[in-house]
Amino acid sequence: MWGQKEEARKIHWTNWKHLCKSKLSGGMGFRCLNEFNKAMLAKQCWRLVKRPHSLIARVLKAKYFPHTSFLDVLLGSNPSFTWRSIAGARHLLNAGLRWRVGNGESISVKSDKWVPRPHTFKVILPPSTLPDNAKVSELIDSQLGIWNSELLNQQFLGVDGEAIRCIPICPTLPPDKLVWHFTRNGEISVRSAYHLCVDMGCSDGLGVTSDDGLSKKQFWTALWQLQIPTKIKIFGWKMCLGLLPRNSILFEHKVRTIDDVVAFAEKYVTENAQVHQCNQIPMHHLRVRRWVAPQEGVFKLNFDGSVRKTQALAGIGIIVPDSNGLVIAAMVEQIHYLEDVDCVEALGAVKALQFGYDLGLDNIQLEGDSFNVVSAIQGKTENLSCYGHFVDVAQALLLQFHSSSISHVYRDGNSVAHCLSRLAFDFDSRRIWMEEVPPSLMALVASEAPSSL
């Protein structure tokens, strides 16, 4: 860095452009105001797309694009400064937009962006046997609510077919929706738009998903997550990029000997370790480590999901105990790996609720260890994440019970469901146990002695 004080001048170790790179790309994460302004304008573009009935959206549409959509309109002649600025950020919005597949009726197989694979979001080689206006709905078995695997094998490259199979399909086949790819909730954020804008403007390969790029990102992530003083991390960052003064400068000007540097670093690391040891809170003080029984007359639906990404498989486990801890039923099911582990968890919540409804339960408490999924189901706003349609189904199923609730639990209190989800990989089809669990889990269930709320 630079480090001028008053009138004194110091060496510029690196340029501003490098400092503005993300910390995960070797920079310091400083904001470049030009790209930051574009990111904020891109968010305004998002609002025009997602809130077409707002006052500003209706005014701009009436003046600049009365007969087309915002994403397709041309800049036009003699535009105002406001419209020119907003329209100028539209390319950034388009770079991060893609379709979330619902029923596939609004998505073109060949021309639209719908495969969750940056940065094109399109299939590598569109099938030549399909017409140009073919829709994604033609690739879905509408009766079963799943992808037509036979058709995918016939029409697409293996890598394309596998990427498509990972896209979650909701059995209710809801409408397709435009989402922002670079956030987990599907909503654009200034932060994600800024980083995308910086990636698009870099000419050194930033954003390329090569093995070398991934290894560098993992290295920088590990460096910045170290539990050591910030000044030590910055020292390491400078050292890795060759930004420290050379030995000749150090020793010629007698700034500090190498022994002094080592002693200085050791002192800070030791002091930091002592502070962390004093402030450390035992984990058993932070987490509820046992399963907690529901109230009398209420049945718990504990669910969990596990993944084996290398095998493109996922497993779902569900356990239904009563208020005394007695097992009413258990279920496991192996499915194809979905786009994200939270998708598997969300589908597990849907299957748990459907399982409870099929068992004829009236009063239930849904419980899982995925905070993201539980929070989404508890939320009241539209969810545009990759599992958003599963959230909608879960919320609808909760209303089918006489009384229902949903709560988050740590993995320690959801161990039986977790083990069931791992056990699902041993079965090719759904397996259900009534009033019992698999023999390998009997000891674990017995050890989960219920405690009343």
N, C-alpha and C positions, 0 to 999 in steps of 0.2 A: 504494500500500500504506500501511500505517499507520506503523510505525517508531518506536514509543515506546521510550525508554531511561530505565530507572529511574522516577523520578517525573515526568519530562517528558512532556507530552502533545503529539501532533502531529495533523495533519488526517487524517481518514479519507477517502481519495480514492475508494473504491468499497466496495460491501458484500460480505459474505462469500459470498452466493449467486452473485454474478458471478465471484468468484475461483474458485469450485468448478466452473465450467464447464470443459469441455475446452479445451486450448490451441488446438485447431483450430476452436473456436467463439468465440474471443475471450476466454477465461478464462485462468487460470494453472494449471489442472489440479490444484488442491488437492482433497483427498478430503472429502466430506461423510459423516460417520460413519453416519448413518441409512441412506443409500443403499448405503454400503459393506457394512453389516451385511446388508442385503437381498441384495446380490450374493453374499456368502459363503453365505447360506442357499439361494440359487438353485442354487449348485454342489452343495450337499447334496441338493437335489431331483433334480439331474441324476444323481447317484450312485444314488439310489433307483430311477430309471428304467433306468439302464444296468447296474446290478449288483443285480438282483432277488434273487440268491441269497446276498447278504451277510447277516450276522447281524442288523444293524440293520434292513435292509429286510424281512427275514422277521418280525421282532418287530413292527414297525409295521403290516405287512400283516395279521398275525394279529389285531391289536387294533382297527385302524381301517378297513381296507378288504379284508376276506377274500374278497369276492365281486365286486370291481371292480378297476380299475387306479388307480394313484396319481394320474394326470392327470385322472381322472373323479370321484374320491371327494369327498363333501361334508365339511365340517369336523366335523360331528357334535355331539352334546351332551356337555358337561363334558369337553372335551379337555384334555390336559396342556399345560403351558407349552411343552414341546419340540415337540409335534405342532402346536400353534397357530402357533408360529414358523415351522416348516418349511412348513406348508400356506399360511401367509400370503405366502410367497415364490413360490408356484407360478405366480401370474399373470405374474411376471417371466420364469420359465422358459418358459411358454407363448408369451410374446411373441417369443422368439428361436428357438423350435423350428419345424422344418419337415421334410418328408419328402425324402429323397434317393431318386429314382426308380431302382428296379432292374428288377423285372418288372411293377410297377404293380398287382399283385393286391391289395395292402393299402390302396391309396389311393383315396379317393372323388374323382371329378373335381370335384364341386360343393362339397362341405363341407370337405374336408381342405386343409391348407396344403402345397403342393408346387411352386409356381412360385417360383424364386429371385429374387423381386422384393419388397423390403421396402415397406411393413411388414405388408401383409395376407397375402402369399404365396399369394394365390388369383387365379384368372382374374377379369378385370374384369366380364365378362358371361358367366355360365355358359350353355352351349347349352341351349335349351329343348327341343330334339328328343331329347336324351339323357335316360334315366330318372334319377330322383334317386339311385339306388344304383349308377349307372354307375362303373366302375373305370377307372383310368388305363391298365390293361393293354389295354383296348379301343381305345386310340389308338396302340398299338404293333404293328408288323408283326413277329410272333414268329418268322417264318421267316427274315427278313433281319436282325432285331435293330436296327431303325431306326424312327423315327416314321412314321406313315402320313400323309404330307404332304397327300394328297387329302382325307382325313377332317378334318385340321386346318383346311384352307382352307374346308371346307363348314360346320364347326361353330363356329368361333371368330372373334372379331374379329382383324383383321390384327396388331395389337400383341400380342394374346395368343398367336396362332399363332407369331409370331416368337420370343417369349419361350420357348415350349415347345420349339421346334426347337433352341434353344441348350442345352437340358438334355441332357447326355451320356447315351447309352444304351449299355450294355455288351452285346456280342453274346451273352454267356453268360446274360444276364437273371437276375442274382442277386436275392435278397430285398430288399425295400424297407427302409430304415432311417431312424430319426429322427436328425437332426443339428442342431447349433447353427449357425445361419446366420452369426453375426457373428465367426467366427474362420476362418482358412484351413484348419485341420485338422479342422473340424467338431466339436471338443470345446469345451465351455464353459470359459471362464476368468473369474476374478473381475474382471479388468480389463474385458473385453468386457461382462459382465453389469452392472458398475457404470455404464459409459457408456450402456448401453441404459436403465438405470433413471433416470439423470439426464435423458436425452432424453425419456423418457415423462413425467417430472414437470415439464418446462419448459412454459411457456405462451406462449413468444415465437417459436414456429415452429421450434425446434431439432430437427434431424433430418429436416426436410422437404427432399426432394431436388429443389429448384427450381434454376434456373440461377443465381439470386442467391445461394442457399445454397452451391452448389458453388464459385462464384467467391470467396466469403468464405473458405471452407475452403482453397482453393488459395492465397489471400493469406497466411493465417496459417501454413500449412505452409511457404511460402517464407520467411517472417520467421524462424520458429524454426529453420530449417535453415541459416541464414546462418552462415558460418564466421567469426564475430566474437565478442568477449567477451560473456558472458551479460549483464553489466550494460548493455551497449549494446543488446542485444535487448530487455531489460526497459524501457529508456528509450524505444525505438521503440514497444513495446506501449502504454506509458502515453500517448505522444504520439498514437497512432492512436485511442485511446479518450477523448482529452481529459482525461486524469487528471493532466497536468502543471500546476503552479501557473500562474495567469494572469500575463500580462505586468505587470499592475498590481502584483501581489504581489511579483514578482521585482524590479522596479525601485524600488518604494516602500521595500522593506526592504533593497535593495541586496544581494540574495543573490548574483547573478552577472549580468554584462552579457551581451548576446547574442553579442558577440565572444568572450567567455570560453567560452560554451557551445560555439560552433563550434570553437574551438581545442582544447577538451577532447576533443571527439568525434574530430577529425582526429588527435590524438595517439594515441588508443587504436586507431583503425583502422590507422594506420601501423605501430605496434608489433606489432599482431596479424599484419599481412601479413608483416613481417620474421620473426616466429617461425615462421609456416607455411612460409615459403620455406626456412628453415634445416632444418626437420624433414621436408620433403617427400622421399619415397622414390620414385625412378624406377619407373614402372610395369613396366619390363622386369625389375625385381628381384622383383616380386610375382607375376608370371604366367608360366606356360609358354606361349609364343607360337606354338609349332609343334605339329603333329600328331606323336604319338609312336607308333612301330610296336609291335605286340604281340610276344609271344614267338613263337619258331619253332613252326609248327603251329597257331597260334591266329589266328582271324579276328576283326576288329573290326566291330561293328555301330554305326556312328555315325549318330545320328538328331537331328533338330531340327524345330521347328514354327514357323511364321510366321502372323500373323493380319492380316486387313484388316477391322477391326471395322465400319467404315462400310458395307462391302459384305456383311457377315455371312458372310465366307469365311475359311477357314484352309487352310494348306498344310503338308504333311509331306514331309520329304526324308530319304532313307536312302542311305548309301554303305557298301559292304562291301569293304574292302581286306584283303590278307593281310599277313604279317609283312615282306614286301619292299616294301610300299606299292603293289603292283599291284592294280588294281580288279577285283574279282570280279563285282560287280553294283551297280546303282544303281536307285533307285525314287523316284518322286514321286507324290503323290496330293492332289487338292484335295477338301476336305470343307467342310461347313457349320460356321460359327463356333460354338464351344461356350461354355459358361458362363464359362470362365476360360482364360487362356493356358496355365496348367499342365495343364488338361484336354487341350489339344491336344498338349502335350509328352508326357503320359502315354499318350495314344492312339498317338503316334509310337513310343514305346518298345514298346508291344504289337505294332504293325505291323512294327517292325524285328525283333523276336524271331520273329514268325510268318514273316517273309520269310527269315530265316536258317534256320529249321526247314524251310521248303519247298525251300531250296537244298541241303539235306542236310548242313549243317555240323554237326560234332561238338563242336568246342572254340571257344567264342566269348567275346568281351569286349564287353559292351554299354556304350556311352559316349554321354553327352549333356551339354548345358551348362545344364540346369535343375537347380539344386541341390535344390529342393524335391522334384522327382519322383525324382531319384536317391536322395535320403535316404529317401523313403517306400518305395521298392522294397527298399532295404537294411534297412529297419526290420522288427521282429518283432511289433509290436503292431497292433491293428485300426486301420485308417485310415478315418476318417469324412469326409474331404474330398470335394469334388465329383468328384474323380478316383479316389477310393478303390477303386472296383470295377475300374478299369483296373490299379491297383497289384496287386490280387489275381490278376488274369489274368497280368500280367507275372511275378509270383513263381512262378506255376504253370508258365508256359512256360520259365522258366529251368531248371526241374528236368528238362525234356525233353532237355537236351543232356548229353553225356558230361561236360563240364566247362564252367562258366560263371562269369562275374563281371560286376560292374557298377561303373562308376567315373564320377566327375564330371570334366569338362574345361571350361576357359574357352572363350568364344566364339572366341578366337584359334586354338585347337586344334581347332575344329569348323567351320571356315569352309566346307568343301565341302558338308557336310550342310546348313548354313545357306543357302547359295546354292541348293541343290536345293529346299529348302522354299519359297524365294521363286519359283523357277521353276515350282513346282506351279500357280501362278495362271494360267499360260499354257495349261494343259491341262484339259479338262473331265473326263477320266477318268484312271485310273491308267496311268502309263507306266513301263516297265522297260527298262533297258539292261544287256546281258550283256557283261562284260569291256570295258566302255567307259563313258564318261560323255557327256552332251550336248556338242557342239562348243564351246559358249560357256564350258565349265568345264575344257577340256583344259589350258589354260595354268595355271590355279589348281592343278589336280591335280599337274601337273609341278613346280610350285614347292614343293609340300609334300614336300620331300625327307625320307624317313623317317630317324629316329635310333633306335638300339637302346636298350632299357631298361638 
